[in-house]
Amino acid sequence: MKVLVIQQRYGIGDMVILLPYIHAISKKFNTPVGLLAKETSKASDLLAEDKHVDEVINLDKEKDGINGFFKLSSELKKRNFDKAFIFNNSLRYNLVAKFSGIKSVHQYPLYRNFIKKDNLVLSAKNFTESITGKDVSTEPSLKINRTNDNVDKSFKHICLAVSASGPTKRWDINNYIRLAQELVKTSKCKFYIAAGPNDIDLIKKFKDSDVGNNCESFEKLSIRKTLPIIKNCNLTISGDTGFAHIACALGVKTLTLFMDSPVMTYGKYSSKMSVIEPEGLKNQTVHNTLGKDSISFAEVLNKAKELLV
């Protein structure tokens, strides 16, 4: 039996959050699945060593529009999938699956297009449990075979995800520098700056500071190459970014600062994640909260010290 899972969301975090449900479907049918996902989700990097996924099919721009519909249908048809599980309520993907000859197509109810936006975690959990007939944990797990066993354990290894998908979700770089300055007063620390080529100014500012002499940055690394590094960290401190979700899935304690995204969706699914919201808010942060300047530095510092013990 050949099984296809369709996950069309853009983000790395979304991809990580959906892993328990992809794994559950693979286990239900005792076969690795094919995964249709957008390149921006970095599914190919994240799942390169995952035994539950045997192929990632990229949803690129060539598969948009009318011509893309038929191109995608033709590409899937060649693979002879027997079943498809669609983690959205899009009529387009329903029709793509049927045009590609897949006989058994399962999907979120199409009527959800007419009601309020779903909670990503709850929708995926309910959908998957209706298929498997079993409770499915929300805890994601990323499988990697390579880790650095020679890491110096006399240091606290701390990943700082200083970037974000937008400025309203990014804690000021000066706060991260100040945080590092405080942490090195009580522990030997090595910092890993999780940011990409578009964040060179942020990386440079950190490296040029008085805590920059013992840090590495990720700007030249693929997501796949960062995984063993993050896996060996004692703590990740991040906004609501892909790196926060990756760290949780690697079993790393993660302190996530929610400033402008839904904490009840993205901050409550993993026991590895501790959250901090703007002062005065608890379980209330959503899009357009615009709270990056209301995150308490003292609260972040105290929680980071607590998690590093």
C-alpha positions as CSV (number, residue, x, y, z in Angstrom):
1,M,0.0,0.0,0.0
2,K,1.2,3.5,-0.9
3,V,0.1,6.4,1.3
4,L,0.3,10.1,0.6
5,V,0.0,12.9,3.2
6,I,-0.6,16.4,2.0
7,Q,0.5,19.3,4.2
8,Q,0.4,22.6,2.4
9,R,1.4,25.1,5.2
10,Y,4.4,27.3,4.6
11,G,6.2,27.3,8.0
12,I,8.9,25.1,9.6
13,G,7.0,25.3,12.9
14,D,3.8,24.0,11.2
15,M,5.7,21.1,9.7
16,V,7.2,20.1,13.1
17,I,3.8,20.4,14.9
18,L,2.2,18.0,12.3
19,L,4.9,15.3,12.7
20,P,3.1,13.2,15.4
21,Y,0.1,12.9,13.0
22,I,2.2,12.0,10.0
23,H,4.0,9.3,12.1
24,A,0.7,8.0,13.4
25,I,-0.7,7.5,9.9
26,S,2.5,5.7,8.9
27,K,2.2,3.4,11.9
28,K,-1.5,2.8,11.3
29,F,-0.8,1.4,7.8
30,N,2.6,0.0,8.6
31,T,4.3,1.8,5.8
32,P,6.4,5.0,5.3
33,V,4.4,7.7,3.6
34,G,5.0,10.1,0.8
35,L,4.7,13.7,1.9
36,L,3.5,16.6,-0.3
37,A,4.8,19.8,1.3
38,K,6.0,23.3,0.4
39,E,9.7,23.8,0.1
40,T,9.5,26.6,2.7
41,S,8.5,24.0,5.3
42,K,12.0,22.5,5.0
43,A,10.5,19.0,5.1
44,S,13.3,17.5,3.0
45,D,15.9,18.7,5.6
46,L,13.8,17.9,8.7
47,L,12.7,14.4,7.6
48,A,15.9,13.2,5.8
49,E,16.4,10.5,8.5
50,D,12.8,9.8,9.3
51,K,11.8,6.2,8.7
52,H,8.1,7.2,8.5
53,V,8.6,9.3,5.4
54,D,10.1,7.8,2.3
55,E,9.7,10.7,-0.1
56,V,9.1,14.5,0.1
57,I,7.4,15.9,-3.0
58,N,7.9,19.7,-3.1
59,L,4.9,22.0,-3.7
60,D,6.7,24.6,-5.7
61,K,5.3,27.5,-7.7
62,E,5.1,25.5,-10.9
63,K,2.3,23.5,-9.2
64,D,0.1,26.6,-8.7
65,G,-2.7,27.7,-11.0
66,I,-4.6,25.7,-13.6
67,N,-1.5,24.3,-15.3
68,G,0.1,23.5,-11.9
69,F,-3.0,21.6,-11.0
70,F,-2.6,19.2,-13.9
71,K,1.2,19.0,-13.5
72,L,0.8,18.0,-9.8
73,S,-2.0,15.5,-10.6
74,S,0.2,13.9,-13.3
75,E,3.2,13.8,-10.9
76,L,1.2,12.1,-8.2
77,K,-0.4,9.7,-10.6
78,K,3.0,8.2,-11.6
79,R,3.5,7.2,-8.0
80,N,0.3,5.1,-7.8
81,F,-0.8,6.1,-4.3
82,D,-3.7,4.1,-2.8
83,K,-4.7,6.5,0.0
84,A,-4.3,10.2,0.6
85,F,-4.7,12.1,3.9
86,I,-5.1,15.9,3.4
87,F,-4.3,18.1,6.4
88,N,-6.5,21.0,5.2
89,N,-10.0,21.7,3.9
90,S,-9.0,22.8,0.4
91,L,-11.2,21.6,-2.5
92,R,-8.1,22.0,-4.8
93,Y,-6.1,19.2,-3.0
94,N,-9.2,17.0,-2.8
95,L,-9.6,17.3,-6.6
96,V,-5.8,16.9,-7.2
97,A,-5.9,13.6,-5.3
98,K,-8.9,12.3,-7.2
99,F,-7.5,13.4,-10.6
100,S,-4.3,11.5,-9.8
101,G,-6.3,8.3,-9.4
102,I,-6.1,7.9,-5.6
103,K,-9.2,5.9,-4.7
104,S,-9.3,6.6,-0.9
105,V,-9.1,10.3,0.0
106,H,-9.5,11.5,3.6
107,Q,-9.6,15.2,4.5
108,Y,-10.8,17.8,7.0
109,P,-14.5,18.6,6.4
110,L,-14.8,20.9,3.4
111,Y,-17.5,23.0,5.2
112,R,-14.8,24.4,7.5
113,N,-14.0,26.9,4.7
114,F,-17.1,28.7,6.0
115,I,-16.3,28.8,9.7
116,K,-13.6,30.4,11.8
117,K,-10.0,29.3,11.4
118,D,-9.1,26.0,13.0
119,N,-6.6,25.4,15.7
120,L,-3.8,23.7,13.9
121,V,-3.0,21.2,16.7
122,L,-6.6,20.3,17.6
123,S,-7.7,19.9,14.0
124,A,-4.8,17.6,13.1
125,K,-5.2,15.6,16.3
126,N,-8.9,15.0,15.8
127,F,-8.5,14.2,12.2
128,T,-5.7,11.7,12.8
129,E,-7.5,10.0,15.7
130,S,-10.6,9.5,13.6
131,I,-8.3,7.6,11.2
132,T,-6.3,5.6,13.7
133,G,-8.9,5.0,16.3
134,K,-6.2,5.8,19.0
135,D,-5.2,8.7,21.1
136,V,-2.3,10.6,19.4
137,S,0.2,12.5,21.5
138,T,0.8,16.1,20.4
139,E,4.6,15.7,21.2
140,P,6.7,15.9,18.0
141,S,9.8,13.9,17.5
142,L,12.6,14.6,15.0
143,K,14.8,11.7,14.1
144,I,18.5,12.3,13.5
145,N,21.3,9.8,13.6
146,R,24.3,12.1,13.9
147,T,25.1,14.0,17.1
148,N,28.4,15.4,18.4
149,D,29.4,13.2,21.4
150,N,32.5,15.3,21.9
151,V,30.6,18.4,23.0
152,D,32.3,20.1,26.0
153,K,29.9,19.4,28.9
154,S,31.6,21.9,31.1
155,F,29.7,24.6,29.2
156,K,26.0,25.4,29.0
157,H,25.2,25.2,25.3
158,I,22.5,27.7,24.5
159,C,20.8,28.2,21.1
160,L,19.5,31.8,20.6
161,A,17.0,32.1,17.7
162,V,17.4,35.8,17.2
163,S,15.5,36.0,13.9
164,A,11.8,35.6,13.2
165,S,9.4,35.6,10.2
166,G,8.6,39.3,10.8
167,P,9.7,42.2,13.0
168,T,6.7,42.0,15.3
169,K,7.8,38.5,16.4
170,R,11.5,39.4,16.9
171,W,12.8,40.3,20.4
172,D,15.4,43.0,20.1
173,I,18.9,41.7,19.5
174,N,20.2,44.0,22.3
175,N,17.9,41.9,24.7
176,Y,19.6,38.7,23.6
177,I,23.1,40.2,24.1
178,R,22.1,41.5,27.5
179,L,20.7,38.1,28.4
180,A,23.9,36.4,27.3
181,Q,25.9,38.8,29.4
182,E,23.9,37.9,32.5
183,L,24.0,34.2,31.9
184,V,27.8,34.1,31.6
185,K,28.1,35.6,35.1
186,T,26.9,32.3,36.6
187,S,27.9,29.7,34.0
188,K,30.4,29.0,31.3
189,C,28.3,29.3,28.2
190,K,28.6,28.7,24.5
191,F,26.0,30.4,22.3
192,Y,24.6,29.3,18.9
193,I,23.0,32.1,16.9
194,A,20.1,30.6,15.0
195,A,19.6,33.0,12.1
196,G,20.1,33.0,8.3
197,P,21.8,35.0,5.6
198,N,19.1,37.7,5.8
199,D,20.0,38.3,9.4
200,I,23.7,39.1,9.0
201,D,23.3,42.5,10.8
202,L,21.9,40.8,13.9
203,I,24.6,38.1,13.9
204,K,27.3,40.7,13.5
205,K,26.0,42.8,16.4
206,F,26.0,39.7,18.6
207,K,29.5,38.6,17.5
208,D,30.9,42.2,18.0
209,S,29.6,42.3,21.6
210,D,31.6,41.2,24.6
211,V,29.9,37.8,24.6
212,G,30.6,37.2,20.9
213,N,33.9,35.5,21.4
214,N,32.3,32.1,22.2
215,C,29.5,31.7,19.7
216,E,28.8,30.1,16.4
217,S,26.1,31.2,13.9
218,F,23.9,29.2,11.5
219,E,23.8,31.6,8.6
220,K,25.8,29.3,6.3
221,L,24.2,26.0,7.4
222,S,21.2,24.2,6.0
223,I,18.5,23.3,8.4
224,R,19.6,19.7,8.3
225,K,23.1,20.6,9.5
226,T,21.8,22.6,12.4
227,L,19.9,19.7,13.9
228,P,22.8,17.9,15.6
229,I,24.0,21.2,17.0
230,I,20.6,22.1,18.5
231,K,20.2,18.5,19.7
232,N,23.3,19.0,21.9
233,C,22.1,22.2,23.4
234,N,20.9,22.6,27.0
235,L,18.4,25.3,26.2
236,T,16.9,27.1,23.2
237,I,15.6,30.7,23.7
238,S,13.5,32.0,20.8
239,G,10.5,33.9,19.6
240,D,7.8,31.8,18.0
241,T,10.0,30.6,15.2
242,G,10.8,27.4,13.4
243,F,13.9,26.9,15.6
244,A,11.8,26.9,18.8
245,H,9.7,24.1,17.4
246,I,12.7,22.1,16.0
247,A,14.3,22.3,19.5
248,C,11.2,20.9,21.1
249,A,11.0,18.0,18.6
250,L,14.7,17.2,19.3
251,G,13.9,17.0,23.1
252,V,15.6,20.2,24.0
253,K,14.2,22.5,26.7
254,T,12.8,25.6,24.9
255,L,11.9,29.0,26.2
256,T,9.6,30.7,23.7
257,L,8.7,34.3,23.7
258,F,5.2,34.9,22.3
259,M,4.8,38.5,21.2
260,D,2.5,38.4,18.2
261,S,1.3,34.9,17.4
262,P,-1.3,32.5,18.9
263,V,0.2,31.0,22.1
264,M,-2.7,28.6,22.6
265,T,-1.9,27.0,19.2
266,Y,1.9,27.2,19.0
267,G,2.9,27.2,22.6
268,K,1.0,24.5,24.4
269,Y,1.5,21.3,22.4
270,S,4.9,20.2,23.9
271,S,6.1,19.5,27.4
272,K,9.5,20.8,26.3
273,M,8.2,24.3,25.7
274,S,8.0,27.0,28.3
275,V,6.4,30.3,27.2
276,I,6.6,33.9,28.2
277,E,4.0,36.4,27.0
278,P,3.9,40.2,27.2
279,E,3.4,41.5,30.8
280,G,-0.3,41.3,31.9
281,L,-1.2,38.6,29.4
282,K,-1.6,34.9,30.1
283,N,-2.8,32.5,27.4
284,Q,-4.0,35.5,25.4
285,T,-1.3,36.4,22.9
286,V,-2.5,36.2,19.3
287,H,-1.7,37.8,15.9
288,N,-1.6,41.6,16.3
289,T,-0.9,41.5,20.0
290,L,2.3,43.5,19.0
291,G,3.8,42.8,22.4
292,K,7.5,42.6,21.7
293,D,8.3,45.6,23.8
294,S,6.3,44.2,26.7
295,I,8.3,41.0,27.3
296,S,9.8,41.2,30.8
297,F,13.6,40.9,30.6
298,A,13.8,39.8,34.2
299,E,11.2,37.1,33.6
300,V,13.2,35.7,30.6
301,L,16.4,35.8,32.6
302,N,15.0,34.1,35.6
303,K,13.2,31.4,33.6
304,A,16.4,30.8,31.5
305,K,18.4,30.3,34.7
306,E,15.8,27.9,36.0
307,L,15.7,25.8,32.9
308,L,19.5,25.6,32.7
309,V,19.8,24.0,36.2
